[in-house]
């Protein structure tokens, strides 16, 4: 039918444009955030692009939900604004007949949302944690950067080196300070190199330097000159703390703890949100062509933010065992579905969903 083909074609074009805008915003935001982590030494600068890609994969389900909701709302709102919808309704097309072509268009997107919610989200989180753990477990020399003061997370030493060879085998102009039993130890050296003992321990051997030992506030510092001084290199142990967000979906089902059930309800809620918002956009798009579309768009943003935040609340309630998993999984979505049916009923009776008078009364009452 011409009506269905026209609607699906325009939805496809609009969805592509909306998704590209959301993707650009996401990439920009993640780049600023992750580059900041790299600058502060929390992640390896060489992993920035990989972590950005993994973050985008993790949030693709949410981006697709927003894309679906906004694209349907934009297209139908424009049809009302340009009086196209009036023509279709006058031709015998009822409001409920919009559901079929929109559902056909939305089905591939909902399938992608299911995939990224149940597979992409935990996989990307697990890979991001692995990359961060590998960086954090590197030894103290690997954490050093020429020209920067770096603190070791395991020994609370502060290192500074002026330059380092590409293979990290030699360092020049080294400064090391640490605090032990209230006393400050400061070591300065012109050069140094790394050595590995027979038992596998690694050392930085400093050459031609001095060591200063003393207690802050007291003048009795001890100065020791040395030709060779070994500083043992310690490695931070890998602490693997699996979280529900990085656990595969099948493992969540096999181990139904509170956190796992809450995470499972959140993942299952994403495609349900997409379906409900897909239906909600149809009656929500109605507007008087003589008025602006600001009210509908504002209400759409508020509805989406409220819906997503309530899903997080339900997840928290399940994790704390305040409500059962089954009730927490379906209660919110049934309420929203009832709201959708009510809005369809209002539209079939030719009643506006939101009027300026409603907002004026609300502002006067407040």
N, C-alpha and C positions, 0 to 999 in steps of 0.2 A: 504494500500500500504506500502511496506517495507520502502520506502523513508520517508513517513509521520510518521510512527511509530518510525523509528530511530531518526528523528529530534525531535519529541515530547519527547521521552525518555531522550535524551541528554539534552534538554532544561530543563526538570524537575529536573534532577540531578544538573545541573549547577545553576539553580535558587535557589534550596535549599541551596547550598553552599554559594552563594552570599548573600542570605538573612541572613544566620547565621553570616556571617562576618559583615554585616551592623548592625545587632542586637547587636552583641558584642561591636562594636564601639559605638553605641548609648547608651548602658547600661553603659559602662565605662565613657563616657563623662557626662551623666546625673548624675551618682553617684558622680563624682568629684564636679560637679556644685551644686547639691542639698545638699550634705554633707557640702559644704562650707556655704550654706545658714543656715543650722542647727547650724554650729559652731559659726556663727555670731549672732545667736538669732533671725533670721527672720522667721524660721519655727520650729515646734516641732520636735525634733530628732526622736520621735516615728512615725512620719508621713513620714520619708524619703523613705522607701520602697514603700509606697502607692503613693507618688508623682512621684517616678521613673516609676512605672507602668502606671500611668496616662499619663505621658509625652510620654512614648513609644507608648501608644495607640493613642495619638494625632498625632504622626508623622508616624504612620504605612502607611498611604496613600502615603506619600513621599518616604518611604523606599521601598514600593512595586513598585512604578514607576521606581526607580533606579534599583531595582532587575530585573524587566522585560527588561529594556533597555540593561543593562549590560550583562545579561544572553544570550539574542539573539545575541548581538554583539560578545561575547566570542565564542559561539558555531559556528557561521558562519565564524568568522575569523579563527578559528582553522581548519574548513573544507577547506577553501581556502589555508591555510598554509600547510596542509597535502595532498593537491590535491584531497580531497574527492569531493569538489564541481565541480572540472573539470570533474570527472567521471559522476556525476549526470547530469551536463549540456550536456555532450556528449551523455547521454542516452535519451535525449529529454526532460529533465526537464527544463522548462524556469524559469527565475528569478521570474516572477509573480506567479508561482505555489507555491512558498514558502509562499505566503501570507495566504493561507488556513490553512495549519497545524500550522503555527505560530499563526494565529487568534484563532484557536481552543484551543491551549495551553494558550493563553493570556486571553480568555474570563473569566474564574473564577477569575483571578487576577484583571482584570478590574472591575468586580462586587465587589470584596473586596475593591478596591480603591474607588468606588462610596460610599459604605457603610461607610468606615472610614472617607471619606471627608465630607459627609453630616450628619453623625450621630456621629461617634467616635470622630472627632475633636472638635465639640462644647461641647459634653458631658464631655470629659476629661478636657477641659478648665474650664467649669463651676464647676466641682468637685474640681479642683485644687484651684480655687478662693475661694470656700467655706471652704476648709481646712485651707487656709491661713487666711481667715477672722476670723474663729473661734479661731485661735491661737492669732491673733492680738487683739481680743476683751477681752482677759482674763485680770483679774485685776492685779494690780501691784505686789501683793505677788506671784501670779501664774507665773509671768515673772521672778522671782528671781531664781538664781542658786547659791548654796553654793560655796564660794570661788571666786566669780566673781562680778565685778562691772557692774551693769545694770542700764540703764537710762530709766525712765518712759517716754513714748511718749506723755503722756497727761499733766503731771505736771512738766516735766523737773527735776524731782528729780533723784538723783543718790543713789542707794541702794548698800550696801554690807553686806552680812551675812556670818558668818563663818560656821554655820551648821543649818540644818532645819529638823524637824521631818518628817517622811514619809507622814503624812496627812496634812502637811503644817500648822499645828496648833501652833507650837512653833518654835521660832528662837532664836539663841544664838549669842552674840557679833555682835550687829547691828550697822551699820554706815549709816546715812542718811544725805544728804546735798541738799540744794535747794537755789535758788536765787530769792528774792522778792524785787522789787523796788531798785535794786542796792545793797542790803544787802545780805550777805551770812548767811545762817542758817545751822549749823552743829549739828547733834544729834548723840550721842553715847550711847549705852545701853548694859548691859550684857545679858539680856534676854528679851523676848517678846512673846506675844501670840495674836491670832486674836479673835475679838469679833464682834457680830452682834447686832446692836441696834434694838429697837422695830419697827422703821420706815424702817428697811431693810438696813440701811447704815452699812458698814463694817469698822472696825478699826483694826490697829495693836497697841496694848497696850504695850508700852515699859516700862521696870521696871529697877529701880536703874541705872539711867543714868544722862547725862549732856547735856545741850543745849548751844551752842555758837552762839551769834548773833553779827554781826558787818559788817562794810564796808571795803572792801579790801583796804589796804594802810593806814588805820587809826588804832591806837593802842587801841582805846576805845571799846574793845569787852566786851559784857555782858555775864557772865557765870551763868547759872541757873542749879541747881541740882534738880532732881525730883525722886520720887518713882514710879509714874505712869504717863505716857504721851501717849495720844492717837493720832495716825496719821491716818487720814481718807484715806481709800483705794478707789481709783477712777478706773473706768473701761473705756476703750476706746470704744466709740460708734462704732457700726458696720456701715461702710459706704459701701453700696451696689451700686456699679457703674457698671451696666451691659455694656458689650462691645460686639461688633459685633462678635468677635471670639468665644464667649461663648454663643451666642444666637442660639437656635435651628433653623434649616433651614426653617421650616414652619413659624416661627415668622419673619424671614427675609423677606419672601414673603409677609406676612400680613402687615408689616411695611416697605415699600420700601423707606427708607431714603437713603442718599448718602452713609453713612458708611455701611449700610446693603446691598445695591446693590453691592458695591465693594467687600464685603465679599462673597456674593452669587456668583459673577463672579469668584472669586478665587477658591471657592469650586468646581464649575462646570468646571473650567479649569483643575483641576487635572486629571480626567479621559480622557479629551481631549488630555492632554499632553501625557498620557500613550499610547493612540491609535496612535498619530502621531509619537512618539518615537519608538513604535513597528514597524511601517512601515519604518521609517527612518533607523533603524538598518540594514535592508536587503540590500539596496545599499551601505550603509556606511561600511559594513563589507568586501567589496571586497578589495583584495590586491594581489600583485604579490608574489607568493610563494618564490621567490628568495630574497625578501626584508623583512625587519622587519615589525612588526605591530604597531610600536610606533606612526606613524602618525595618523592612524585611531583612536587609543585609545585617543590620545591627542585631536583630533577633536571632539570625542564623549563627552569628559568631557567639552570642551568649549561650545559645542552645548547645552548640558543639563543646564549648569550654565547660559548661555545666555537666554535660553528659560524660565527657572524658574524666573530669575530676570525680564525679560520682562513681565511675568505674574503679578509680584508684581507692576510693573510700570502701567500696565493697571488697576489694582485694585485701585491704587492711583488716576489715572485720573478719574475713575468713581466716587470715593468718593468726588473729588473736582468738579464734574459736568462739567468737561472739554470735556468729550465725553459721548454719551448716553450709557445706559446699554447694549442694543442689539449690538451696534457696538463694544463696549469694550469686549463683551463676545466672539464674533466670529472672529474679525479682525485678531488677532495674530495667531489663530489656522488655519485660512484659508491661511495666508501667509506661515506658516510652511508646511501645506499640499501641497501648490504649490511647495515649495522647494522639498518635497518628490517626487512629480511627475517628477520634472525636473531631480532629481538624478536617478530615475528609467530610464528615457529617455537616460541619459548619459550611464548608464550601459548596456542598451539594444543595444546601438550603440558601445559597447565595448570600451568606453573611461574611463580612470581612473578619479576618483573624485579628488584626491589630489596627486600631484607628488612632489618630492623633488625640482624640478626646480622652482615650484611655491613658496616654502618657501625660496629658495635661492634668487629669484628675490625680494621677499618682504623684506628680510634682507638687500639686497644691496640697495634697494630704501630708507630704513629707515636710 
